[in-house]
Amino acid sequence: MNKIMLIGNLGKDPEMNYTPSGTAVTKFSLAVNRVTRSSTGDKEKETEWFNIVAWDKLAETCNQYLHKGSKVFVEGRVSQRKYTDKNGIERYAFDVIINEMEMLTPKSAQSSGTDSFLAGNGDEDPLGDLGDHPF
C-alpha cells in the first residue's frame, strides 16, 4: 500500500500549469513540523519539506484557495521520479501526488474568506511524468 497523510503549511504560493492536453497541475511545497526532545530534555522542532502535486479539479482548487502559510491536510501517494540536474547528474525526487486536500487555516485568517472544506478527485496522474525539473 502506498498512502501518505500530512498536515503542514505551504512554503510558498502554489504554482499551476497545464499539460499540452489541457490538464491542470498544481505544485507546492509543504512544511511539516515535528517536536522532539534533545538528549538534555529540551524541546526541538524539526521541519520536513514535501513536494506536493495536485491534478485536474483538485489542482484548480489548490491554486485558487491556498497561499503561502496556509495550513492544510493532504492525502495521497508517494511517487519517485528521475531527472538530470544542471550539471548533468541524474538525481531522484519524491513527490506526494494528492487526491484529497482539506484547508485547516481558520476562516478569520484566510485572505480569501472561504470556509474549510475537503476537496478531492485529483488522484489521476495522466502523464505519469512531472517533467525533467525538480521543484
N, CA, C and O atoms as a GROMACS GRO file, in nm:
protein
  540
    1MET      N    1   0.085  -0.118   0.000
    1MET     CA    2   0.000   0.000   0.000
    1MET      C    3   0.089   0.123   0.000
    1MET      O    4   0.187   0.129   0.074
    2ASN      N    5   0.057   0.220  -0.081
    2ASN     CA    6   0.131   0.345  -0.092
    2ASN      C    7   0.034   0.458  -0.058
    2ASN      O    8  -0.042   0.504  -0.143
    3LYS      N    9   0.037   0.502   0.069
    3LYS     CA   10  -0.054   0.606   0.115
    3LYS      C   11   0.019   0.695   0.214
    3LYS      O   12   0.092   0.646   0.300
    4ILE      N   13  -0.001   0.826   0.201
    4ILE     CA   14   0.062   0.920   0.292
    4ILE      C   15  -0.040   1.028   0.328
    4ILE      O   16  -0.116   1.075   0.243
    5MET      N   17  -0.040   1.068   0.456
    5MET     CA   18  -0.126   1.176   0.505
    5MET      C   19  -0.036   1.275   0.577
    5MET      O   20   0.047   1.236   0.659
    6LEU      N   21  -0.052   1.404   0.546
    6LEU     CA   22   0.032   1.507   0.603
    6LEU      C   23  -0.052   1.627   0.646
    6LEU      O   24  -0.153   1.659   0.583
    7ILE      N   25  -0.008   1.694   0.752
    7ILE     CA   26  -0.063   1.824   0.790
    7ILE      C   27   0.056   1.918   0.800
    7ILE      O   28   0.154   1.889   0.868
    8GLY      N   29   0.046   2.030   0.731
    8GLY     CA   30   0.156   2.125   0.732
    8GLY      C   31   0.114   2.258   0.674
    8GLY      O   32  -0.004   2.284   0.650
    9ASN      N   33   0.215   2.342   0.651
    9ASN     CA   34   0.193   2.476   0.599
    9ASN      C   35   0.266   2.493   0.466
    9ASN      O   36   0.378   2.444   0.448
   10LEU      N   37   0.202   2.563   0.372
   10LEU     CA   38   0.264   2.588   0.243
   10LEU      C   39   0.385   2.678   0.259
   10LEU      O   40   0.380   2.779   0.329
   11GLY      N   41   0.494   2.641   0.193
   11GLY     CA   42   0.617   2.719   0.198
   11GLY      C   43   0.617   2.836   0.102
   11GLY      O   44   0.691   2.932   0.121
   12LYS      N   45   0.534   2.828  -0.001
   12LYS     CA   46   0.519   2.936  -0.098
   12LYS      C   47   0.384   2.920  -0.168
   12LYS      O   48   0.318   2.818  -0.151
   13ASP      N   49   0.346   3.019  -0.244
   13ASP     CA   50   0.219   3.011  -0.316
   13ASP      C   51   0.223   2.894  -0.416
   13ASP      O   52   0.329   2.865  -0.472
   14PRO      N   53   0.109   2.828  -0.437
   14PRO     CA   54   0.104   2.719  -0.536
   14PRO      C   55   0.134   2.772  -0.676
   14PRO      O   56   0.108   2.888  -0.708
   15GLU      N   57   0.188   2.685  -0.760
   15GLU     CA   58   0.214   2.719  -0.900
   15GLU      C   59   0.135   2.623  -0.988
   15GLU      O   60   0.155   2.501  -0.982
   16MET      N   61   0.044   2.679  -1.070
   16MET     CA   62  -0.039   2.595  -1.156
   16MET      C   63   0.003   2.612  -1.302
   16MET      O   64   0.029   2.723  -1.349
   17ASN      N   65   0.008   2.500  -1.371
   17ASN     CA   66   0.034   2.497  -1.515
   17ASN      C   67  -0.063   2.400  -1.578
   17ASN      O   68  -0.140   2.334  -1.509
   18TYR      N   69  -0.058   2.391  -1.710
   18TYR     CA   70  -0.142   2.298  -1.783
   18TYR      C   71  -0.053   2.210  -1.871
   18TYR      O   72   0.043   2.258  -1.930
   19THR      N   73  -0.087   2.083  -1.880
   19THR     CA   74  -0.016   1.993  -1.970
   19THR      C   75  -0.055   2.028  -2.113
   19THR      O   76  -0.152   2.101  -2.132
   20PRO      N   77   0.017   1.978  -2.214
   20PRO     CA   78  -0.020   2.006  -2.352
   20PRO      C   79  -0.164   1.962  -2.386
   20PRO      O   80  -0.226   2.019  -2.475
   21SER      N   81  -0.215   1.862  -2.314
   21SER     CA   82  -0.352   1.817  -2.340
   21SER      C   83  -0.456   1.898  -2.262
   21SER      O   84  -0.576   1.871  -2.272
   22GLY      N   85  -0.411   1.997  -2.183
   22GLY     CA   86  -0.504   2.085  -2.112
   22GLY      C   87  -0.536   2.045  -1.970
   22GLY      O   88  -0.626   2.104  -1.909
   23THR      N   89  -0.466   1.948  -1.914
   23THR     CA   90  -0.490   1.904  -1.776
   23THR      C   91  -0.418   1.997  -1.679
   23THR      O   92  -0.299   2.025  -1.695
   24ALA      N   93  -0.490   2.045  -1.578
   24ALA     CA   94  -0.430   2.133  -1.478
   24ALA      C   95  -0.342   2.053  -1.382
   24ALA      O   96  -0.378   1.943  -1.342
   25VAL      N   97  -0.225   2.110  -1.347
   25VAL     CA   98  -0.136   2.051  -1.248
   25VAL      C   99  -0.083   2.165  -1.160
   25VAL      O  100  -0.030   2.264  -1.211
   26THR      N  101  -0.099   2.148  -1.029
   26THR     CA  102  -0.052   2.249  -0.934
   26THR      C  103   0.051   2.185  -0.842
   26THR      O  104   0.034   2.073  -0.794
   27LYS      N  105   0.160   2.260  -0.818
   27LYS     CA  106   0.267   2.212  -0.732
   27LYS      C  107   0.290   2.314  -0.620
   27LYS      O  108   0.281   2.435  -0.641
   28PHE      N  109   0.320   2.262  -0.501
   28PHE     CA  110   0.359   2.350  -0.390
   28PHE      C  111   0.441   2.270  -0.291
   28PHE      O  112   0.437   2.147  -0.289
   29SER      N  113   0.514   2.342  -0.208
   29SER     CA  114   0.594   2.277  -0.104
   29SER      C  115   0.517   2.284   0.027
   29SER      O  116   0.447   2.382   0.055
   30LEU      N  117   0.531   2.179   0.108
   30LEU     CA  118   0.460   2.170   0.235
   30LEU      C  119   0.561   2.144   0.346
   30LEU      O  120   0.639   2.049   0.340
   31ALA      N  121   0.559   2.229   0.448
   31ALA     CA  122   0.646   2.213   0.565
   31ALA      C  123   0.568   2.142   0.674
   31ALA      O  124   0.462   2.189   0.716
   32VAL      N  125   0.621   2.029   0.720
   32VAL     CA  126   0.557   1.950   0.825
   32VAL      C  127   0.650   1.952   0.946
   32VAL      O  128   0.765   1.910   0.937
   33ASN      N  129   0.599   2.001   1.058
   33ASN     CA  130   0.680   2.014   1.180
   33ASN      C  131   0.659   1.898   1.274
   33ASN      O  132   0.553   1.836   1.279
   34ARG      N  133   0.766   1.869   1.348
   34ARG     CA  134   0.763   1.763   1.448
   34ARG      C  135   0.845   1.811   1.567
   34ARG      O  136   0.955   1.864   1.549
   35VAL      N  137   0.792   1.793   1.687
   35VAL     CA  138   0.864   1.833   1.808
   35VAL      C  139   0.924   1.709   1.871
   35VAL      O  140   0.856   1.608   1.893
   36THR      N  141   1.053   1.718   1.901
   36THR     CA  142   1.124   1.608   1.966
   36THR      C  143   1.194   1.662   2.091
   36THR      O  144   1.196   1.783   2.114
   37ARG      N  145   1.250   1.574   2.168
   37ARG     CA  146   1.328   1.613   2.286
   37ARG      C  147   1.475   1.582   2.261
   37ARG      O  148   1.509   1.475   2.210
   38SER      N  149   1.560   1.676   2.296
   38SER     CA  150   1.704   1.654   2.282
   38SER      C  151   1.752   1.566   2.397
   38SER      O  152   1.676   1.533   2.488
   39SER      N  153   1.878   1.529   2.393
   39SER     CA  154   1.935   1.445   2.499
   39SER      C  155   1.933   1.516   2.634
   39SER      O  156   1.939   1.452   2.738
   40THR      N  157   1.924   1.650   2.631
   40THR     CA  158   1.917   1.727   2.756
   40THR      C  159   1.773   1.751   2.801
   40THR      O  160   1.750   1.812   2.906
   41GLY      N  161   1.677   1.703   2.721
   41GLY     CA  162   1.537   1.719   2.758
   41GLY      C  163   1.470   1.842   2.700
   41GLY      O  164   1.351   1.864   2.723
   42ASP      N  165   1.544   1.925   2.626
   42ASP     CA  166   1.487   2.044   2.565
   42ASP      C  167   1.405   2.007   2.442
   42ASP      O  168   1.438   1.913   2.369
   43LYS      N  169   1.297   2.082   2.420
   43LYS     CA  170   1.216   2.061   2.300
   43LYS      C  171   1.288   2.117   2.178
   43LYS      O  172   1.345   2.226   2.182
   44GLU      N  173   1.285   2.038   2.072
   44GLU     CA  174   1.344   2.081   1.946
   44GLU      C  175   1.242   2.060   1.835
   44GLU      O  176   1.175   1.957   1.831
   45LYS      N  177   1.232   2.158   1.745
   45LYS     CA  178   1.139   2.147   1.633
   45LYS      C  179   1.216   2.106   1.508
   45LYS      O  180   1.315   2.168   1.471
   46GLU      N  181   1.168   2.000   1.443
   46GLU     CA  182   1.224   1.955   1.316
   46GLU      C  183   1.122   1.981   1.207
   46GLU      O  184   1.002   1.962   1.228
   47THR      N  185   1.169   2.025   1.092
   47THR     CA  186   1.080   2.051   0.980
   47THR      C  187   1.120   1.963   0.862
   47THR      O  188   1.237   1.962   0.822
   48GLU      N  189   1.024   1.892   0.807
   48GLU     CA  190   1.043   1.812   0.686
   48GLU      C  191   0.968   1.883   0.573
   48GLU      O  192   0.856   1.930   0.593
   49TRP      N  193   1.028   1.890   0.455
   49TRP     CA  194   0.966   1.954   0.340
   49TRP      C  195   0.923   1.848   0.239
   49TRP      O  196   0.997   1.754   0.210
   50PHE      N  197   0.802   1.863   0.186
   50PHE     CA  198   0.747   1.770   0.088
   50PHE      C  199   0.705   1.846  -0.038
   50PHE      O  200   0.651   1.956  -0.030
   51ASN      N  201   0.732   1.786  -0.154
   51ASN     CA  202   0.684   1.838  -0.281
   51ASN      C  203   0.545   1.780  -0.304
   51ASN      O  204   0.528   1.658  -0.309
   52ILE      N  205   0.445   1.866  -0.318
   52ILE     CA  206   0.306   1.823  -0.334
   52ILE      C  207   0.262   1.853  -0.478
   52ILE      O  208   0.293   1.959  -0.533
   53VAL      N  209   0.189   1.758  -0.538
   53VAL     CA  210   0.138   1.773  -0.674
   53VAL      C  211  -0.010   1.737  -0.675
   53VAL      O  212  -0.050   1.632  -0.624
   54ALA      N  213  -0.091   1.826  -0.732
   54ALA     CA  214  -0.235   1.801  -0.747
   54ALA      C  215  -0.270   1.809  -0.895
   54ALA      O  216  -0.210   1.887  -0.970
   55TRP      N  217  -0.368   1.729  -0.937
   55TRP     CA  218  -0.410   1.723  -1.077
   55TRP      C  219  -0.557   1.762  -1.092
   55TRP      O  220  -0.635   1.753  -0.997
   56ASP      N  221  -0.593   1.805  -1.211
   56ASP     CA  222  -0.730   1.830  -1.254
   56ASP      C  223  -0.802   1.932  -1.165
   56ASP      O  224  -0.748   2.038  -1.135
   57LYS      N  225  -0.925   1.899  -1.122
   57LYS     CA  226  -1.006   1.992  -1.042
   57LYS      C  227  -0.939   2.025  -0.909
   57LYS      O  228  -0.944   2.139  -0.863
   58LEU      N  229  -0.876   1.925  -0.848
   58LEU     CA  230  -0.806   1.949  -0.721
   58LEU      C  231  -0.692   2.049  -0.742
   58LEU      O  232  -0.667   2.131  -0.654
   59ALA      N  233  -0.624   2.042  -0.854
   59ALA     CA  234  -0.518   2.138  -0.886
   59ALA      C  235  -0.574   2.279  -0.893
   59ALA      O  236  -0.515   2.373  -0.840
   60GLU      N  237  -0.688   2.294  -0.957
   60GLU     CA  238  -0.751   2.426  -0.968
   60GLU      C  239  -0.796   2.477  -0.832
   60GLU      O  240  -0.781   2.596  -0.804
   61THR      N  241  -0.850   2.389  -0.748
   61THR     CA  242  -0.893   2.428  -0.613
   61THR      C  243  -0.774   2.473  -0.530
   61THR      O  244  -0.780   2.576  -0.464
   62CYS      N  245  -0.666   2.396  -0.533
   62CYS     CA  246  -0.546   2.432  -0.456
   62CYS      C  247  -0.492   2.567  -0.501
   62CYS      O  248  -0.457   2.651  -0.419
   63ASN      N  249  -0.486   2.587  -0.632
   63ASN     CA  250  -0.434   2.713  -0.684
   63ASN      C  251  -0.521   2.832  -0.645
   63ASN      O  252  -0.470   2.940  -0.617
   64GLN      N  253  -0.652   2.811  -0.642
   64GLN     CA  254  -0.746   2.920  -0.612
   64GLN      C  255  -0.748   2.957  -0.464
   64GLN      O  256  -0.754   3.076  -0.431
   65TYR      N  257  -0.744   2.859  -0.376
   65TYR     CA  258  -0.769   2.886  -0.234
   65TYR      C  259  -0.648   2.881  -0.143
   65TYR      O  260  -0.653   2.935  -0.033
   66LEU      N  261  -0.539   2.819  -0.185
   66LEU     CA  262  -0.422   2.809  -0.098
   66LEU      C  263  -0.321   2.918  -0.128
   66LEU      O  264  -0.314   2.969  -0.240
   67HIS      N  265  -0.245   2.954  -0.027
   67HIS     CA  266  -0.139   3.053  -0.043
   67HIS      C  267  -0.030   3.024   0.059
   67HIS      O  268  -0.047   2.942   0.149
   68LYS      N  269   0.082   3.092   0.044
   68LYS     CA  270   0.194   3.072   0.135
   68LYS      C  271   0.146   3.084   0.279
   68LYS      O  272   0.078   3.181   0.315
   69GLY      N  273   0.181   2.986   0.363
   69GLY     CA  274   0.143   2.986   0.503
   69GLY      C  275   0.014   2.911   0.534
   69GLY      O  276  -0.012   2.882   0.650
   70SER      N  277  -0.067   2.880   0.432
   70SER     CA  278  -0.192   2.807   0.456
   70SER      C  279  -0.164   2.674   0.523
   70SER      O  280  -0.071   2.602   0.486
   71LYS      N  281  -0.246   2.640   0.624
   71LYS     CA  282  -0.236   2.510   0.690
   71LYS      C  283  -0.332   2.416   0.621
   71LYS      O  284  -0.451   2.448   0.606
   72VAL      N  285  -0.282   2.299   0.578
   72VAL     CA  286  -0.366   2.203   0.505
   72VAL      C  287  -0.338   2.061   0.551
   72VAL      O  288  -0.231   2.028   0.601
   73PHE      N  289  -0.439   1.978   0.531
   73PHE     CA  290  -0.426   1.832   0.541
   73PHE      C  291  -0.429   1.782   0.398
   73PHE      O  292  -0.517   1.820   0.320
   74VAL      N  293  -0.333   1.697   0.362
   74VAL     CA  294  -0.334   1.635   0.229
   74VAL      C  295  -0.319   1.485   0.244
   74VAL      O  296  -0.257   1.436   0.338
   75GLU      N  297  -0.378   1.413   0.149
   75GLU     CA  298  -0.367   1.268   0.147
   75GLU      C  299  -0.341   1.226   0.004
   75GLU      O  300  -0.400   1.279  -0.090
   76GLY      N  301  -0.251   1.128  -0.013
   76GLY     CA  302  -0.219   1.082  -0.146
   76GLY      C  303  -0.121   0.967  -0.144
   76GLY      O  304  -0.122   0.884  -0.054
   77ARG      N  305  -0.036   0.965  -0.247
   77ARG     CA  306   0.063   0.858  -0.260
   77ARG      C  307   0.199   0.920  -0.292
   77ARG      O  308   0.207   1.031  -0.343
   78VAL      N  309   0.304   0.847  -0.261
   78VAL     CA  310   0.440   0.892  -0.288
   78VAL      C  311   0.481   0.842  -0.426
   78VAL      O  312   0.458   0.726  -0.461
   79SER      N  313   0.541   0.929  -0.503
   79SER     CA  314   0.587   0.895  -0.637
   79SER      C  315   0.732   0.937  -0.652
   79SER      O  316   0.770   1.047  -0.611
   80GLN      N  317   0.813   0.851  -0.711
   80GLN     CA  318   0.954   0.881  -0.734
   80GLN      C  319   0.973   0.913  -0.881
   80GLN      O  320   0.914   0.849  -0.968
   81ARG      N  321   1.058   1.013  -0.909
   81ARG     CA  322   1.089   1.045  -1.048
   81ARG      C  323   1.239   1.072  -1.062
   81ARG      O  324   1.305   1.114  -0.967
   82LYS      N  325   1.290   1.047  -1.180
   82LYS     CA  326   1.431   1.069  -1.208
   82LYS      C  327   1.443   1.192  -1.297
   82LYS      O  328   1.362   1.212  -1.388
   83TYR      N  329   1.544   1.274  -1.271
   83TYR     CA  330   1.569   1.390  -1.355
   83TYR      C  331   1.719   1.414  -1.362
   83TYR      O  332   1.796   1.358  -1.283
   84THR      N  333   1.761   1.496  -1.457
   84THR     CA  334   1.901   1.533  -1.472
   84THR      C  335   1.917   1.678  -1.430
   84THR      O  336   1.848   1.766  -1.482
   85ASP      N  337   2.008   1.703  -1.336
   85ASP     CA  338   2.026   1.840  -1.286
   85ASP      C  339   2.108   1.924  -1.384
   85ASP      O  340   2.148   1.877  -1.490
   86LYS      N  341   2.133   2.051  -1.347
   86LYS     CA  342   2.203   2.146  -1.432
   86LYS      C  343   2.343   2.097  -1.470
   86LYS      O  344   2.396   2.132  -1.575
   87ASN      N  345   2.403   2.016  -1.383
   87ASN     CA  346   2.538   1.966  -1.406
   87ASN      C  347   2.541   1.832  -1.479
   87ASN      O  348   2.647   1.771  -1.492
   88GLY      N  349   2.425   1.787  -1.526
   88GLY     CA  350   2.418   1.662  -1.600
   88GLY      C  351   2.416   1.537  -1.513
   88GLY      O  352   2.433   1.426  -1.564
   89ILE      N  353   2.396   1.554  -1.382
   89ILE     CA  354   2.394   1.441  -1.289
   89ILE      C  355   2.251   1.391  -1.273
   89ILE      O  356   2.159   1.470  -1.249
   90GLU      N  357   2.232   1.259  -1.286
   90GLU     CA  358   2.099   1.201  -1.265
   90GLU      C  359   2.066   1.201  -1.116
   90GLU      O  360   2.146   1.159  -1.033
   91ARG      N  361   1.947   1.249  -1.085
   91ARG     CA  362   1.902   1.256  -0.946
   91ARG      C  363   1.759   1.202  -0.938
   91ARG      O  364   1.691   1.186  -1.039
   92TYR      N  365   1.717   1.174  -0.815
   92TYR     CA  366   1.581   1.126  -0.790
   92TYR      C  367   1.510   1.224  -0.698
   92TYR      O  368   1.572   1.282  -0.608
   93ALA      N  369   1.382   1.243  -0.720
   93ALA     CA  370   1.300   1.327  -0.634
   93ALA      C  371   1.175   1.248  -0.597
   93ALA      O  372   1.128   1.163  -0.672
   94PHE      N  373   1.122   1.278  -0.480
   94PHE     CA  374   0.999   1.215  -0.434
   94PHE      C  375   0.891   1.322  -0.425
   94PHE      O  376   0.912   1.429  -0.366
   95ASP      N  377   0.776   1.294  -0.482
   95ASP     CA  378   0.662   1.383  -0.479
   95ASP      C  379   0.546   1.314  -0.411
   95ASP      O  380   0.536   1.191  -0.412
   96VAL      N  381   0.458   1.392  -0.352
   96VAL     CA  382   0.333   1.340  -0.296
   96VAL      C  383   0.222   1.382  -0.393
   96VAL      O  384   0.190   1.500  -0.403
   97ILE      N  385   0.166   1.284  -0.462
   97ILE     CA  386   0.055   1.309  -0.555
   97ILE      C  387  -0.073   1.299  -0.473
   97ILE      O  388  -0.111   1.191  -0.430
   98ILE      N  389  -0.139   1.414  -0.452
   98ILE     CA  390  -0.253   1.414  -0.361
   98ILE      C  391  -0.385   1.387  -0.434
   98ILE      O  392  -0.401   1.422  -0.551
   99ASN      N  393  -0.478   1.325  -0.360
   99ASN     CA  394  -0.613   1.305  -0.411
   99ASN      C  395  -0.717   1.363  -0.316
   99ASN      O  396  -0.837   1.362  -0.345
  100GLU      N  397  -0.670   1.413  -0.202
  100GLU     CA  398  -0.759   1.480  -0.105
  100GLU      C  399  -0.683   1.599  -0.046
  100GLU      O  400  -0.562   1.593  -0.026
  101MET      N  401  -0.757   1.707  -0.017
  101MET     CA  402  -0.699   1.824   0.047
  101MET      C  403  -0.806   1.889   0.133
  101MET      O  404  -0.919   1.909   0.088
  102GLU      N  405  -0.771   1.922   0.256
  102GLU     CA  406  -0.863   1.994   0.343
  102GLU      C  407  -0.791   2.116   0.397
  102GLU      O  408  -0.682   2.105   0.454
  103MET      N  409  -0.851   2.233   0.379
  103MET     CA  410  -0.793   2.356   0.432
  103MET      C  411  -0.817   2.362   0.581
  103MET      O  412  -0.929   2.342   0.627
  104LEU      N  413  -0.713   2.390   0.658
  104LEU     CA  414  -0.723   2.394   0.803
  104LEU      C  415  -0.703   2.534   0.861
  104LEU      O  416  -0.724   2.555   0.980
  105THR      N  417  -0.662   2.629   0.778
  105THR     CA  418  -0.645   2.766   0.826
  105THR      C  419  -0.782   2.821   0.864
  105THR      O  420  -0.876   2.813   0.785
  106PRO      N  421  -0.795   2.877   0.985
  106PRO     CA  422  -0.925   2.932   1.027
  106PRO      C  423  -0.976   3.038   0.930
  106PRO      O  424  -0.898   3.111   0.869
  107LYS      N  425  -1.107   3.044   0.915
  107LYS     CA  426  -1.169   3.138   0.822
  107LYS      C  427  -1.122   3.281   0.847
  107LYS      O  428  -1.100   3.355   0.752
  108SER      N  429  -1.108   3.320   0.972
  108SER     CA  430  -1.068   3.456   1.004
  108SER      C  431  -0.926   3.487   0.958
  108SER      O  432  -0.891   3.604   0.940
  109ALA      N  433  -0.844   3.384   0.939
  109ALA     CA  434  -0.705   3.405   0.898
  109ALA      C  435  -0.685   3.390   0.747
  109ALA      O  436  -0.575   3.417   0.698
  110GLN      N  437  -0.788   3.349   0.674
  110GLN     CA  438  -0.775   3.329   0.530
  110GLN      C  439  -0.800   3.460   0.458
  110GLN      O  440  -0.897   3.530   0.487
  111SER      N  441  -0.714   3.494   0.365
  111SER     CA  442  -0.730   3.618   0.290
  111SER      C  443  -0.850   3.614   0.197
  111SER      O  444  -0.908   3.718   0.166
  112SER      N  445  -0.888   3.494   0.150
  112SER     CA  446  -1.000   3.484   0.057
  112SER      C  447  -1.134   3.473   0.128
  112SER      O  448  -1.239   3.488   0.066
  113GLY      N  449  -1.132   3.447   0.260
  113GLY     CA  450  -1.256   3.440   0.336
  113GLY      C  451  -1.339   3.317   0.308
  113GLY      O  452  -1.460   3.318   0.329
  114THR      N  453  -1.277   3.208   0.261
  114THR     CA  454  -1.352   3.087   0.231
  114THR      C  455  -1.356   2.994   0.350
  114THR      O  456  -1.268   3.000   0.436
  115ASP      N  457  -1.456   2.908   0.355
  115ASP     CA  458  -1.466   2.808   0.461
  115ASP      C  459  -1.370   2.692   0.432
  115ASP      O  460  -1.331   2.670   0.317
  116SER      N  461  -1.334   2.620   0.538
  116SER     CA  462  -1.256   2.499   0.519
  116SER      C  463  -1.345   2.394   0.455
  116SER      O  464  -1.462   2.381   0.490
  117PHE      N  465  -1.289   2.318   0.362
  117PHE     CA  466  -1.365   2.211   0.301
  117PHE      C  467  -1.269   2.105   0.250
  117PHE      O  468  -1.148   2.127   0.241
  118LEU      N  469  -1.326   1.990   0.218
  118LEU     CA  470  -1.248   1.878   0.167
  118LEU      C  471  -1.262   1.875   0.016
  118LEU      O  472  -1.373   1.880  -0.037
  119ALA      N  473  -1.150   1.868  -0.053
  119ALA     CA  474  -1.151   1.861  -0.198
  119ALA      C  475  -1.086   1.731  -0.241
  119ALA      O  476  -0.997   1.680  -0.173
  120GLY      N  477  -1.132   1.677  -0.352
  120GLY     CA  478  -1.076   1.551  -0.398
  120GLY      C  479  -1.081   1.538  -0.548
  120GLY      O  480  -1.091   1.637  -0.621
  121ASN      N  481  -1.072   1.414  -0.595
  121ASN     CA  482  -1.078   1.379  -0.736
  121ASN      C  483  -0.957   1.429  -0.813
  121ASN      O  484  -0.969   1.465  -0.930
  122GLY      N  485  -0.840   1.432  -0.750
  122GLY     CA  486  -0.719   1.472  -0.820
  122GLY      C  487  -0.615   1.363  -0.818
  122GLY      O  488  -0.496   1.392  -0.829
  123ASP      N  489  -0.656   1.238  -0.803
  123ASP     CA  490  -0.559   1.130  -0.787
  123ASP      C  491  -0.503   1.081  -0.919
  123ASP      O  492  -0.414   0.996  -0.920
  124GLU      N  493  -0.554   1.131  -1.030
  124GLU     CA  494  -0.502   1.086  -1.157
  124GLU      C  495  -0.370   1.156  -1.186
  124GLU      O  496  -0.352   1.273  -1.156
  125ASP      N  497  -0.279   1.083  -1.245
  125ASP     CA  498  -0.152   1.136  -1.292
  125ASP      C  499  -0.146   1.098  -1.439
  125ASP      O  500  -0.079   1.001  -1.474
  126PRO      N  501  -0.216   1.174  -1.528
  126PRO     CA  502  -0.234   1.130  -1.664
  126PRO      C  503  -0.106   1.112  -1.743
  126PRO      O  504  -0.101   1.030  -1.834
  127LEU      N  505  -0.003   1.185  -1.709
  127LEU     CA  506   0.121   1.172  -1.784
  127LEU      C  507   0.216   1.072  -1.722
  127LEU      O  508   0.301   1.016  -1.791
  128GLY      N  509   0.203   1.050  -1.592
  128GLY     CA  510   0.294   0.960  -1.523
  128GLY      C  511   0.433   1.019  -1.512
  128GLY      O  512   0.525   0.951  -1.466
  129ASP      N  513   0.451   1.144  -1.553
  129ASP     CA  514   0.582   1.208  -1.550
  129ASP      C  515   0.559   1.356  -1.528
  129ASP      O  516   0.479   1.419  -1.598
  130LEU      N  517   0.630   1.411  -1.432
  130LEU     CA  518   0.609   1.551  -1.397
  130LEU      C  519   0.714   1.642  -1.461
  130LEU      O  520   0.724   1.759  -1.425
  131GLY      N  521   0.790   1.591  -1.553
  131GLY     CA  522   0.890   1.674  -1.619
  131GLY      C  523   1.030   1.642  -1.574
  131GLY      O  524   1.052   1.551  -1.494
  132ASP      N  525   1.124   1.718  -1.628
  132ASP     CA  526   1.265   1.692  -1.603
  132ASP      C  527   1.323   1.776  -1.490
  132ASP      O  528   1.442   1.764  -1.460
  133HIS      N  529   1.242   1.861  -1.426
  133HIS     CA  530   1.297   1.952  -1.327
  133HIS      C  531   1.235   1.930  -1.190
  133HIS      O  532   1.115   1.906  -1.179
  134PRO      N  533   1.317   1.939  -1.086
  134PRO     CA  534   1.260   1.932  -0.951
  134PRO      C  535   1.189   2.062  -0.918
  134PRO      O  536   1.194   2.156  -0.996
  135PHE      N  537   1.126   2.068  -0.804
  135PHE     CA  538   1.053   2.188  -0.763
  135PHE      C  539   1.147   2.302  -0.744
  135PHE      O  540   1.105   2.412  -0.710
   0.00000   0.00000   0.00000
